[in-house]
Amino acid sequence: MGYDFLELEVADGVGTIWMNRPPANSLNHELVTELAGAFAAFRDDDKVRVLVIASRLPGFFVAGADIKMFTEMNPDQAWDIAARLQEVNQMLEDMPKITIAAIAGYALGGGLELALACDFRFMADSVTIKDKVKTPTVGLPETTLGILPGAGGTQRLSRLLGPKKALYYIATATQIKPDEALALGLVEGLFPGDELNDKVQTFAKDMATKATVGIACAKKSIYQGFNRDMADGLRIECDAFKEAFSSADATEGLNAFVEKRAAKFVGK
């Protein structure tokens, strides 16, 4: 498919989706549809072993949803768009590859929900917008509009922070600064704004050299087993172990260990 608001790149096993919908990558029907298409394309591309989502717009990851879009909806249409946004974000969680959000600026509302659906998040500790250095924030401020996060935010934030802390940040609409985001575990690391994308690419390319089938199986086991009882979780883990054990990467990794050499994983 063609893209008006995205640029797709593949290099060294890393697929990168660059969002570019000025002025702030606000999510609307068209951008969400393009993201779904890009997620499906990279999910099915054997050359892509790790997926990165990033922004071309200085100072912004995604500033939120296009609010004008909501003002034109009735309640049933609002339910439909929430379900659609959840479905597209779930594609990231279900993807059999590591997904990474490079948050080089503000990520609010639907932007943070998109990032929360990724496996890992890295954030800029400062950004430059129109020659002014600013401290970016992340958060779910939808309650200031009389609504609530509807693209998975209530569910993913509560699983990450716990229900009461998630409710605090959603009810108060607090915008979280980089240091606090790191302390909370919302992001895995902070980098200077002008280094973030390069640092994330370096991390992603390193991840792409690893046993990505086994990592994907571990991801599935963790996500599907979470909040299940122990017996169900252990069955899921056994199934995932069998799947990983059947891969060429497992054969290579086990043989390399016995032969005392570095493994060369191929992602199959």
N, C-alpha and C positions, 0 to 999 in steps of 0.2 A: 504494500500500500504506500501511497505518497504521504508525506508529512509536511504540514504547514508550520507547526510549532515545535518540532523535534528534529534533532540531528542524531543519527546513529553511527557509531564507530565501533570497529572491532580491531584489537591489536593485542598480540601476546596472550591470547586466551581470555581477554577482558572485553566485554561488550559495554559500551557507555552510551547512555541516553542523555543527551544534552537538551534540557528544556529551554525554550526561547519564545515566550509569549509576553512581550513588553506590555505594561511596564514592570510587572511583578509576578509573572507566571500564574495569574489567577486561574483557578480551575473552572472551566466551563464544559459544556457537552462535547465540543470539538476536541479540546485538549485531552479530556478523559478518554474519548474514543481512540485518539492517537496513542495514548499511553497503553491502552489495552492491546492495540495492535503491535506495538513495540515489545511489550512483555511476551506476547505469544511468539513473536519472531525470534527473540533471543532465547526463549525457553526451548524452542525446537532446533536451534542452531548448535550443532556439535562443536563448532569452533569456539563457541562462547562457554567458558567454564565458570566465570564470575561476572555478575552484572553490577554496574555502577549507575546510579541516577544522580545527575548533577545539573547545574544551571549555567547558562551563558550570560545571565543578567547580573551585573555587579551588585552585590548586597542583598540578593534575594534568592532563596531556594524556591519556595512557593508561599506567597503572602496570604493564601487562603482561597476560598471559593469565590467565584464571581457573584457578589451579593445581588446584583441586578437580576441574575438568573432566578434567585429565590423569590424575589418580589413578584415575579410573573407566574408563580405556581399556586395551585390549590393544594390542600393537604394530601390528597391521593398522589398528586404529582411529586410532592415532597417525599413521600414514602418511596416512590419509584426511584428518584434520584439518589436517595440514601442507599437503597439496595444496590443500585448500579455502582456507586462509589465503593461500597463495601466489596462488591464482586471483583472490581478491578484491583483493589488493594490486596484482596485475598490471593490474587494471582502471584503476588510477590511471596507471600508466606508459603504458598504451595509449590513454588518453583523449586525444582531439584538442583538448585545451584545457590551458592551464597550470593546474597544481594546486599548492596551497600549504598547508603545515602550520604552524599557529600554535601553537607549543609553549609554552603558558602554565603550565609546571610539569613534573613528572616524566614522562619518556617512556622506559620501560624495556621490554626484551624486545619483545613484539609491538607495543608502542606506538612504539618507535623504528623497528621494521620498517615499520609503517604510514607513519611520517613519511618514511622513506628512499624509499618508493615515490612520494612527491610530487616534483614538479620543484624546488620551493624550500622551504626551512625557515627560519623565524624563531623565536627563542627568548627567553623572559623571562630577564633576568639575576638576578632575585630573585622570590620569591613569598611571599604571606602565607597561612599555614594556621593557623586558629584563633588569630588575633591574633599569631602568631609569624612573623617574617621569616626565610625560609630560602633557601638557594641550591639551585635545582633541578639535577637531573642527567639525562643521557641515557646509555643503555648497553644492552649485551646480556649480561645476567648468567646466562643459562640454564645454563652449565656448572656453576654452584654447585648446581644441581638434578640434575646427572648427565646432562643432555641438551644440546642445542645449539639455536641459533636456527633455527627451521624454517619461518618465514614469509617467507623471502627474505633474511634478515639476513646469512648467510654470503656470499651472492652480491653483494648491493648494497653492503655495507660494503667488501668486497674491491675492487670496482670503483671505489669512491670513494677509498679510502685506500691501496690496494695490498694484495696478499695477506698479506704478513708483518705489517704494522701491524694489519690486520683481525684476524689470528690472535692477535696480542698482546692486543688489547682483548677478544676473545671468550674466550681462554684464561684471562686474569687476571680476567675479569668486572669490569673497571674501570668505575666510574660516572664519566662525563665531565662536568665542570663547564662552565658557559656559555663562559667565556673560552677554554678549551681546545677546546670544540666549534667555536667560531668560527675559531680558529687552524688546526684540522684541515680546515676546509671542510665540516664536518657541517651547519653552519647558515650562512645568508647574512647574518644580522644579529642583533644583540641589542637588546632594548628593556626599559625598566622594566616590571615585571609589570603594573602598572595601566594601561600604555599599549599593551601588545603588540597586543591585538585591534584597537584603533582604528588603530594604525600599519599593521597587516597589511591591514585593510580599505582604507585609503588607497592602499596599494601595489597591491592587487588591482583597485581601481576604475580606477586609472591604466592598468594592464595591459589592462583591458577596453576601453579606448578605442583601443588599437593594432590593427594588422592581424593579428587573431588567427588568421585562416586561414594566413597566411604563417608565423606563429610556430608553429602546430600542425604545419605541414609541416616546418619546421626541427627541431622536437622529434622527429618521426618519423625524419627523416634521420639525426639524431645518434644516437638510441637504436638504430635498426636497423642503422646502419653501424658502430657501435662494435664492436670485436673482429673485424670482417670484414677481409679483405684490401683493399687500396686500390682495386682494380678494382671489387669488389663495392660498396664504399662509395660510389664515384663514380657507379655506375649508380643506386644508391638515391637519391643526391642529385639526379641528373637527373630521376628520376621525381617526386621531391618538388618540384623547381623547376617542372616542367610543371604539377603540380597547383595550386601556389600561383599561377602565372602565369594560370591559368584562372579565378581568383576575381574577384569584383566588387571586392574590396579592392585587388587588384593594379592593376586598371584605374583605380580612384580614386587610388591612390598615385602611379602613373606620370603620370597627367594632372595631378594637383595639383602635382607637381614641375615639369612643363613650364610650367604656368600660374602658377607662383610663388605658390601659396596653400597654406593648411593643409589636409591631407587629412582627410576625414571618413569613417572606416572604419565598416562596418556588420557585420563579422564573417561575410561571405558571399563 
